[in-house]
Amino acid sequence: MVVSIIELIIDIPEARSLKDKRKVIKSIKDRLIRKFKLSVAEVDKQDSIRTAVLAGALVSNSKQHGESVLHKALNLVEDSFPGYLYRTKIFSEFY
């Protein structure tokens, strides 16, 4: 079993409140869940107004398949929310 993980550090410069931030984060999470069936959560910086850390996970039987799906998810976020991504990381764990 392979668990592939994506971590997205997102900068939201127009956010003026946590409500503004949650609106953007919810939109990103909903798209990733709907299109790629990922498990997605905000895992850090919950109290920061302009920065969020999202993580998504996918279980598969192949590292190549899992990371391929996550690269497509990354491209979706880059295309849908240009300029928001600060840093990303994709990796897989074997169990």
Protein Blocks (a to p, Z undefined) as FASTA:
>chain_A
ZZdddddddddfkbcbfklmmmmmmmmmmmmmmmnopacddfehklpmkbccdddddddf
bfklmmmmmmmmmmmmmmmmghkambdcdddddZZ
